[in-house]
Amino acid sequence: MVRKLVLMFLVAVVCSVAFAGAALADEKIAIIDPQKVLYSHPKFQDTQKQIKAMKDKKQQEAKMAMDAVKTEDEQKRIYMQKRQEAAIEEQKLMEVLFKDIDLAIRTVAQAKGFTLVLDKNQVFFGGTDITNDVIVELSKKK
């Protein structure tokens, strides 16, 4: 799930920065390692603990609710509902981190004059790696 959220975040960042810089003739391109940035976020570990606790709670709720019903269809419905609730809550918790990261990327890119920031894993050659600069910017928010 985290990988899916990271990918969604990356697509949003790349698209927003790409469209903003597409009209400029002289692109100054930066690259970042989004996974390294996410894992280095000062609140990442705490958020992961919150997500685990929330998922454990939802799993317990699902088990109790499923034990109370007799039909397999009803059990499936309860399971899917609790799973969807957990996914929504996880997305809300991760959204806070993504907003912080987005702001840090924009701050570093603007300060260094970059017009385009791309995922390091999607670039074969070129670009200036600003991953560590973004991590430093994030640590200032702590």
N, C-alpha and C positions, 0 to 999 in steps of 0.2 A: 504494500500500500504506500509506503514511504517513497519507493522508487517511482510509482505512478504519480504521486504528488510532486516529486522533484521534476519529473518530466513535464508535467503541466505547468509548473512554475517556469521552467526553462523556456518553454515555447512562448509563454506570455512575455517574458523578459526579452527574448530574442526578437519577437514580432514587434513589440513596442519600440525597442531601440532601433530595429531595422527600418521600420516605417518612418520614424523620426529622422533618421540619417540618410534615407534613400535619395532625397532630393539634393543632397550636397555632392558636389563634384569631387572634392578632396576628402575622401573618407579616411579617418584615422581609426584603425581597428584595434580593439583590445579583446583578449580572450580570458575566460575564467574557468576554473574547475568547480562547477556548481555543487558537486557532492562534497568536496573538501570544504567549501564555504559553509554549506549546511551543517556538516558535522562539527565545524569549528564555532558555530554560533554559541554564544555564552549560555543560552537557554535550551540548547538542543537536548542535553541529557535529562534535564528536569521535565521537558516536554515529553520525551520518550517514556519517562516514568509515569507521567500523568496518563498517557495513552494506554500503557500497559494496565494501569489500575482501572481505567475506565472500561477497557475490553474485558478484564476479569470480572468486573461488576456486571457488564452486559451479558457475559456468558453465564454467570450465576443466575441472573434474572431469567434468561432464556431457559435454563435447566429447570428452575422452579415452575415457570409457566408451562413448559412442555410436560412436566410430570403431572400437572393438574388437568390436562386434557387427554382424551383417549384416542382420537383419530390421528392417523399419520399425516393427513392433509393439514390439520390444525397445527400439529407440531412443526411441520415444514413452514407454515405461514409465520408462526411465532419466531422460529429460527431466522428466517429471512428478514423479518421486521427488526429484530435485535441486531442483526448484522448490519442492516442499513443505518440504524440509529448510531451504531459504533462508528461507521464510516463517516457519517456527517459530523459527529463530534471530533473525530480525528482530524478531519479537514479543517474544522474551526480552530483547533489547537495549533495546527501546522501553519495556518494562514498568518498568524502573528509573526512567526519566524520568517515566512516568505516576504511579508511587508518590510520587515527590518532589512532583509537581504536586498530587496529591490531598492530601497532607499540608499543603502551602502554602495551598491553598484552604481547608481545614478550619481551619488556624491563623488565617488572616486573618478568615474568617467568624466564628469564635468570639470573637476579640478585638474585633470590631466589632459583635457581637450580631446577626448575620444568621442567619435560620433557613432560608433557601432561597437557593441559588445556581443561576442559570440561564445557559445559553449566550446571549450577547449577540445572536447572529444569529437566535435563536428568539423574541426579545422585541420586540414592536412599540413598546411604551411603558412607561416606568417602570423602577424598579430603580436601585440605586446601582452604578456601575461600579467594581469592585475589581481590575481587571486589573493596573494598575500596582503596587498593593499586593502582589498575589500574586507579581509579578516581583521586587519588592524582597525578599520573603520567600525566594524561591528563590535569589536572589543571596547571601543570608546563609549558605546551605548550601555554597557554593563553597569 
